[in-house]
Structure formats: C-alpha cells, structure tokens
Amino acid sequence: MLKASCSILGAYGKATLSGKTVHLRALDWEAHAPQNKWPQVTVYHPSEAGSTVFANIAWPGYIGTLTAYSSLKVGVGERLWGQPWKDETRFGTPW
C-alpha cells in the first residue's frame, strides 16, 4: 500500500541549544500514498480525574496511533522495521 521509513529524533542535554528534550517526528511516506488525502489530528480532553489532554495524529477510522503528544510533554512515535519486498525498499522521501 505504501513505502515508508519514518524519521524520529530524540535530543537532549548538550545536543540542544536549550538543554531541554526535543522530539521530532516525520512521516516520510510517498507523496502519493492514499493516507495523505485524509490526515486527522484528534485532541482528547478526558474528563476522568488524573487524565491528561493529548493529541493523536492518524486518519479517520484508524485504530491506534503512529504519533501522539500529551500536555505532560510526552511524545509517542513508532518506527517501521519491515523487510524490503524483492526490489522495493521501505525508504520514504521526506516532503
């Protein structure tokens, strides 16, 4: 369905100008992948005591997450570690 190899970076301490943790997430997919037509950012405001506001980045009908961020400054990013199929690769092109 698509070729992908998403980029993720976590930097902190002397690796950043501020010394604070930085989380970068890029979905390096083909520009014409079908998922690009219907992106969705859903921000959840749970009402349960002790719950945290968070945003999930995915598509309508998608169950799960590829990327999410919370108001507690926690980020989630998955990384595809699939095997290439024959002559194809899973290296996406950032755009």
FIVO-286982 format. One line per field, with one value per residue (C-alpha): x, y negated, z. Coordinates in pm, whole numbers, plus 50000, padded with zeros to 5 digits. Layout:
N
X: [X,...]
Y: [Y,...]
Z: [Z,...]
END
This chain:
95
X: [50000,50285,50659,50767,51062,50963,51218,51234,51481,51519,51777,51854,52127,52424,52264,52010,52060,51827,51940,51576,51447,51334,51122,51099,50862,50822,50603,50835,50587,50545,50380,50103,50025,49648,49681,49795,49444,49273,49501,49339,49459,49229,49273,49129,49013,48931,48703,48834,49027,49402,49366,49580,49496,49665,49662,49661,49778,49623,49331,48953,48872,49232,49255,49577,49841,50150,50223,50079,50172,50038,50017,50267,50527,50528,50558,50497,50645,50667,50935,50877,51139,50999,51193,51207,50999,51209,51345,51142,51270,51095,51288,51036,51106,51063,50847]
Y: [50000,49760,49736,49569,49524,49265,49035,48994,48787,48750,48498,48356,48202,48070,48184,47898,47522,47502,47827,47940,48256,48223,48485,48469,48691,48707,48945,49000,49151,49136,48809,49001,49254,49281,49187,48836,48746,48771,48676,48615,48464,48552,48371,48563,48381,48672,48596,48870,48749,48759,48783,48579,48392,48548,48528,48832,48797,49053,49092,49126,49485,49565,49760,49690,49425,49357,49034,48867,48585,48501,48191,48368,48323,48692,48787,49122,49221,49565,49679,49928,50203,50405,50601,50482,50682,50801,50488,50241,50057,49903,49576,49294,48948,48653,48378]
Z: [50000,50075,50120,50442,50670,50926,51086,51463,51663,52036,52155,52500,52712,52516,52188,52204,52239,52540,52703,52700,52537,52175,51996,51616,51423,51045,50845,50548,50308,49937,49835,49653,49929,49985,50354,50259,50141,50483,50773,51111,51438,51726,52057,52351,52665,52901,53195,53428,53733,53676,53297,53060,52741,52438,52061,51832,51472,51238,50993,51023,51124,51223,51549,51736,51688,51483,51666,51974,52210,52554,52772,53002,52726,52635,52268,52101,51766,51610,51367,51082,51081,50791,50532,50168,49924,49631,49459,49665,49970,50270,50249,50227,50091,50331,50184]
END
